[in-house]
Amino acid sequence: MPKTDFSKWINLVLIAVLVFFVSCSRKADKIKAEKYLKACDAELSLHARNISESSGFKELLSFYSLPESPLPFRLSNRVYEQGFTGYDLAKASGNYLFVNDSSVWIRDLARADSLPLCLTRYNRKGEKIEFHLNAYDEEVSALQMVIPTLYLASIWRDGHELANIRYECSLLEGFPKVAWLKMKIADYHMQFELVSQFTSRSSADLDILLNILREDKPAVSISLSTKASFTENGTLTYSKIRGLARIFPIEIRLKSKNTGFPEGEHFIEDWNRSSSLNVYAQDGVFLGKIKLVRNREVDRLGLSMQYTDGSSDDLDKILLVVKEILNVKMHRFHP
């Protein structure tokens, strides 16, 4: 190798080593890390508020909250051989009008309509709100659970679409093989996908993707992969978990080395020992690690942010979104 080429090669190696060490040493202090976390909290809160306060979301909830709504997950008009109850769209089909004064549904079987199921109500402004259920189906899974396999619906106000929901799931030997959900509410598009690749009769590799776009720009992106297995007593366990979440302006990376999902009295210790949940700014700056902790005061799991200087914060005390999520009772955890 000519001397000049050798010198260039040495320089490239030195530059690469320098870049590696500089990137490894890019760590934020607590004050900067808190700013990133609170910015992410504000971003998530904004999206949650925009979706929950949208007309499409509110009308979706209203149809499911009305008494005796003839909808899946509300009406049981089907009985399986195993004794489970479910929903049969053919039996529920028709056009329904909700009478506000008496709070009852009036069913019109004689009216010809291409829609299997159409629910109509009028709001206080006199606007016509419709729930269209174009298709629905379900199956009993190997876990002895009724799983929806098809759900196509939309919500309309005076002829303008407020929300659109499309969901499909295929089962292989009683287990979900592929499932996807697409929702359009306001200026948000939500896409969820689950893909199972069976490695044996009792285990499968799972890949889960969730993307939320606002005005066609990424707002939330989450990917998760894991190995699911059945134990001898019939319970479902997860191992070899990998995950990545991108929510402006941070990125959370999950990696678990455990060979079985930890549980029982030492759940927290086992999880923290075998797993890592690292938080980065999207420009690569390391912000800290998230650990599971016990919160005996309210009998629930807690999340602690471990900063690079050794200090820590309970995330539910500084982030509204985490507080709301953890307020849901987690029955799996028994301190």
C-alpha positions as CSV (number, residue, x, y, z in Angstrom):
1,M,0.0,0.0,0.0
2,P,1.5,3.4,-1.0
3,K,2.4,5.7,2.0
4,T,-0.2,8.3,1.1
5,D,-3.0,5.7,1.0
6,F,-1.8,4.2,4.3
7,S,-1.9,7.7,5.9
8,K,-5.4,8.3,4.6
9,W,-6.5,4.9,6.0
10,I,-5.0,5.7,9.4
11,N,-6.8,9.1,9.4
12,L,-10.1,7.4,8.6
13,V,-9.7,4.9,11.4
14,L,-8.8,7.7,13.9
15,I,-11.8,9.7,12.8
16,A,-14.1,6.7,13.2
17,V,-12.7,6.0,16.7
18,L,-13.1,9.6,17.7
19,V,-16.7,9.7,16.4
20,F,-17.4,6.5,18.4
21,F,-16.1,7.8,21.7
22,V,-17.8,11.2,21.2
23,S,-21.1,9.5,20.5
24,C,-20.7,7.2,23.5
25,S,-20.0,10.2,25.8
26,R,-23.0,12.3,24.6
27,K,-25.0,12.3,27.8
28,A,-27.5,14.8,29.1
29,D,-27.6,16.1,32.6
30,K,-30.8,15.9,34.7
31,I,-32.1,19.4,33.8
32,K,-31.7,18.7,30.1
33,A,-33.2,15.2,30.3
34,E,-36.2,16.6,32.2
35,K,-36.8,19.1,29.4
36,Y,-36.9,16.3,26.8
37,L,-39.2,14.2,29.0
38,K,-41.6,17.0,29.6
39,A,-41.6,17.9,25.9
40,C,-42.5,14.3,25.1
41,D,-45.3,14.4,27.7
42,A,-46.7,17.6,26.2
43,E,-46.6,16.0,22.7
44,L,-48.4,12.9,23.8
45,S,-51.0,14.9,25.8
46,L,-51.7,17.0,22.8
47,H,-52.4,14.0,20.6
48,A,-54.5,12.3,23.2
49,R,-56.5,15.5,23.7
50,N,-57.0,16.1,20.0
51,I,-58.2,12.5,19.4
52,S,-60.4,12.3,22.5
53,E,-62.1,15.7,21.9
54,S,-62.7,15.1,18.2
55,S,-66.3,14.7,17.0
56,G,-65.6,11.2,15.5
57,F,-64.2,9.8,18.8
58,K,-67.0,11.4,20.9
59,E,-69.7,10.0,18.6
60,L,-68.1,6.6,18.6
61,L,-68.3,6.5,22.4
62,S,-71.9,7.9,22.3
63,F,-73.2,5.0,20.2
64,Y,-71.6,2.5,22.5
65,S,-72.9,4.2,25.6
66,L,-76.5,4.4,24.5
67,P,-78.8,1.8,26.2
68,E,-79.1,-1.5,24.4
69,S,-77.1,-0.5,21.4
70,P,-77.2,-3.4,18.9
71,L,-73.5,-3.3,18.4
72,P,-70.6,-5.8,18.8
73,F,-69.3,-5.9,22.4
74,R,-72.6,-4.5,23.6
75,L,-75.2,-7.0,22.3
76,S,-75.0,-10.7,22.8
77,N,-77.2,-12.5,20.3
78,R,-75.2,-15.6,19.6
79,V,-74.3,-18.7,21.7
80,Y,-71.4,-21.0,20.8
81,E,-71.3,-24.8,21.6
82,Q,-68.7,-24.0,24.3
83,G,-71.3,-21.8,26.0
84,F,-69.7,-18.5,25.0
85,T,-71.8,-15.7,23.9
86,G,-71.0,-13.5,20.9
87,Y,-72.5,-11.2,18.2
88,D,-74.2,-12.2,14.9
89,L,-74.5,-9.2,12.5
90,A,-77.1,-11.0,10.4
91,K,-79.4,-11.3,13.4
92,A,-78.9,-7.6,14.4
93,S,-79.0,-6.2,10.8
94,G,-81.5,-3.4,10.0
95,N,-82.0,0.3,10.4
96,Y,-82.4,1.7,13.8
97,L,-83.5,5.1,15.1
98,F,-82.7,6.2,18.6
99,V,-85.6,8.1,20.2
100,N,-84.1,10.5,22.7
101,D,-87.3,11.1,24.7
102,S,-87.8,7.4,25.6
103,S,-84.2,6.3,25.2
104,V,-85.1,3.3,23.0
105,W,-84.1,2.0,19.6
106,I,-86.8,1.6,16.9
107,R,-85.9,-1.0,14.3
108,D,-87.1,-0.7,10.7
109,L,-86.7,-4.1,9.0
110,A,-88.8,-3.1,6.0
111,R,-86.6,-0.3,4.9
112,A,-84.3,-1.4,2.1
113,D,-80.7,-0.5,2.6
114,S,-77.4,-1.8,1.3
115,L,-75.9,-1.5,4.8
116,P,-76.2,-4.5,7.1
117,L,-76.6,-2.2,10.1
118,C,-77.2,1.5,10.3
119,L,-77.9,3.3,13.6
120,T,-79.2,6.9,13.5
121,R,-79.5,9.5,16.2
122,Y,-80.0,13.2,16.3
123,N,-77.9,15.4,18.6
124,R,-79.1,18.6,20.4
125,K,-78.3,20.7,17.3
126,G,-80.6,18.5,15.2
127,E,-77.7,17.1,13.3
128,K,-78.1,13.6,11.9
129,I,-75.4,11.2,13.3
130,E,-75.1,7.7,11.8
131,F,-73.1,4.6,12.7
132,H,-72.6,2.3,9.7
133,L,-71.4,-1.3,10.5
134,N,-70.5,-2.7,7.1
135,A,-69.1,-6.0,8.2
136,Y,-68.4,-8.0,11.4
137,D,-67.3,-11.5,12.1
138,E,-65.7,-13.4,15.0
139,E,-64.2,-16.9,15.9
140,V,-63.5,-18.8,19.1
141,S,-59.7,-19.0,19.6
142,A,-57.6,-21.8,21.0
143,L,-57.5,-19.9,24.3
144,Q,-61.3,-20.3,24.5
145,M,-61.9,-16.7,23.8
146,V,-64.2,-15.0,21.3
147,I,-61.9,-13.0,19.0
148,P,-63.3,-10.5,16.4
149,T,-61.9,-11.3,12.9
150,L,-63.6,-8.5,10.9
151,Y,-64.9,-5.1,11.8
152,L,-65.6,-2.4,9.2
153,A,-67.4,0.7,10.5
154,S,-67.8,4.4,9.9
155,I,-69.4,7.4,11.6
156,W,-71.2,10.2,9.7
157,R,-72.7,13.6,10.6
158,D,-75.0,15.1,8.0
159,G,-73.4,13.1,5.2
160,H,-69.8,13.9,6.2
161,E,-67.5,11.1,7.5
162,L,-66.2,11.7,11.0
163,A,-64.4,8.4,11.6
164,N,-63.5,5.2,9.8
165,I,-62.5,1.9,11.3
166,R,-61.1,-1.1,9.5
167,Y,-60.0,-4.2,11.3
168,E,-59.2,-7.8,10.1
169,C,-57.6,-10.8,11.9
170,S,-56.9,-14.3,10.6
171,L,-56.4,-17.3,12.9
172,L,-54.2,-20.3,12.3
173,E,-55.2,-23.3,14.4
174,G,-57.0,-21.0,16.7
175,F,-54.3,-18.5,17.2
176,P,-54.0,-15.0,15.6
177,K,-51.6,-15.1,12.7
178,V,-52.1,-11.7,11.2
179,A,-54.1,-8.8,12.5
180,W,-54.3,-5.2,11.4
181,L,-56.3,-2.1,12.4
182,K,-56.6,1.2,10.6
183,M,-58.5,4.1,12.0
184,K,-59.1,7.6,10.7
185,I,-60.3,10.2,13.3
186,A,-60.1,13.9,12.7
187,D,-56.7,14.5,11.0
188,Y,-55.1,11.4,12.6
189,H,-54.4,8.1,10.9
190,M,-53.7,5.1,13.2
191,Q,-52.2,1.9,12.0
192,F,-51.7,-1.2,14.1
193,E,-50.3,-4.5,12.8
194,L,-49.6,-7.9,14.5
195,V,-47.8,-10.7,12.7
196,S,-47.2,-14.2,14.2
197,Q,-44.7,-16.6,12.8
198,F,-45.2,-20.0,14.4
199,T,-41.9,-21.8,15.4
200,S,-43.6,-24.8,17.0
201,R,-47.1,-25.9,18.1
202,S,-46.6,-24.1,21.4
203,S,-44.6,-21.0,20.4
204,A,-44.5,-18.2,17.9
205,D,-42.5,-15.0,17.2
206,L,-44.6,-11.9,17.4
207,D,-44.0,-8.6,15.7
208,I,-46.2,-5.6,16.6
209,L,-46.2,-2.2,14.9
210,L,-48.2,0.9,15.8
211,N,-48.0,4.1,13.8
212,I,-50.0,7.3,14.4
213,L,-49.8,10.0,11.8
214,R,-51.2,13.5,12.1
215,E,-51.7,15.3,8.7
216,D,-49.5,12.5,7.2
217,K,-46.6,13.3,9.5
218,P,-45.3,10.7,12.1
219,A,-46.6,11.5,15.6
220,V,-46.0,8.2,17.4
221,S,-44.1,5.1,16.2
222,I,-43.8,1.9,18.3
223,S,-42.4,-1.5,17.3
224,L,-42.2,-4.6,19.5
225,S,-41.0,-8.1,18.9
226,T,-41.1,-11.0,21.3
227,K,-41.4,-14.8,21.5
228,A,-44.7,-16.1,22.9
229,S,-44.9,-19.6,24.4
230,F,-47.4,-21.8,26.1
231,T,-46.3,-23.3,29.4
232,E,-47.4,-26.8,30.6
233,N,-50.2,-25.3,32.7
234,G,-51.6,-23.4,29.6
235,T,-50.5,-19.9,30.5
236,L,-49.0,-17.6,27.8
237,T,-45.5,-16.2,28.5
238,Y,-43.3,-13.8,26.6
239,S,-39.5,-13.6,26.3
240,K,-36.7,-12.1,24.2
241,I,-38.5,-8.8,24.1
242,R,-37.2,-6.0,21.8
243,G,-39.0,-2.7,21.4
244,L,-38.5,0.8,20.0
245,A,-40.7,3.8,20.6
246,R,-40.3,7.2,18.9
247,I,-42.3,10.1,20.3
248,F,-40.9,13.6,19.6
249,P,-38.4,14.5,20.9
250,I,-37.3,11.2,22.5
251,E,-36.7,7.5,21.6
252,I,-37.1,4.6,24.1
253,R,-35.3,1.3,23.4
254,L,-36.4,-1.8,25.2
255,K,-34.3,-5.0,25.4
256,S,-35.0,-8.0,27.6
257,K,-32.6,-11.0,28.0
258,N,-34.9,-13.1,30.2
259,T,-36.0,-16.5,28.9
260,G,-39.4,-16.3,30.6
261,F,-41.7,-13.5,31.6
262,P,-40.9,-12.7,35.2
263,E,-43.7,-12.8,37.7
264,G,-44.6,-13.3,41.3
265,E,-43.0,-11.8,44.4
266,H,-39.7,-10.9,42.7
267,F,-41.3,-9.6,39.5
268,I,-39.6,-6.2,39.7
269,E,-36.2,-7.4,40.6
270,D,-36.2,-10.1,37.9
271,W,-37.4,-7.6,35.3
272,N,-34.8,-4.9,36.1
273,R,-32.0,-7.5,36.2
274,S,-32.8,-9.0,32.8
275,S,-34.1,-6.0,30.9
276,S,-33.1,-2.5,29.9
277,L,-35.3,0.4,29.0
278,N,-33.0,3.2,27.8
279,V,-34.1,6.7,26.9
280,Y,-32.4,8.9,24.2
281,A,-33.1,12.2,22.5
282,Q,-33.8,11.6,18.8
283,D,-30.4,13.2,18.0
284,G,-28.7,10.3,19.9
285,V,-28.0,12.0,23.3
286,F,-28.4,9.5,26.2
287,L,-31.0,10.7,28.8
288,G,-31.1,7.9,31.2
289,K,-32.8,4.5,32.1
290,I,-36.3,3.6,33.2
291,K,-36.6,1.1,36.0
292,L,-39.6,-0.6,37.5
293,V,-40.2,0.2,41.2
294,R,-42.7,-0.6,43.9
295,N,-45.3,2.0,44.9
296,R,-46.8,0.5,48.0
297,E,-48.8,3.7,48.8
298,V,-51.2,3.2,46.0
299,D,-50.6,-0.6,45.4
300,R,-49.3,-0.4,41.9
301,L,-46.2,-0.6,39.7
302,G,-44.2,2.5,39.3
303,L,-41.6,3.8,36.8
304,S,-38.4,5.6,37.9
305,M,-36.2,7.6,35.6
306,Q,-32.6,7.0,36.5
307,Y,-30.5,10.0,35.2
308,T,-26.9,10.0,34.2
309,D,-25.8,11.7,37.4
310,G,-27.2,9.0,39.6
311,S,-30.3,10.9,40.6
312,S,-33.9,9.7,39.9
313,D,-37.5,10.8,39.6
314,D,-40.8,8.9,39.8
315,L,-42.2,9.4,36.3
316,D,-45.8,9.6,37.4
317,K,-44.9,12.7,39.5
318,I,-43.4,14.7,36.6
319,L,-45.3,13.3,33.5
320,L,-49.0,13.5,33.2
321,V,-49.3,10.7,30.6
322,V,-47.4,8.2,32.8
323,K,-49.6,9.2,35.8
324,E,-52.8,8.6,33.8
325,I,-51.5,5.2,32.6
326,L,-50.4,4.0,36.0
327,N,-53.7,5.0,37.6
328,V,-55.1,2.0,35.9
329,K,-55.0,-0.9,38.4
330,M,-52.5,-3.5,37.3
331,H,-53.8,-6.8,38.8
332,R,-50.8,-8.8,37.6
333,F,-48.6,-7.1,40.1
334,H,-48.8,-8.3,43.7
335,P,-46.3,-6.5,45.9
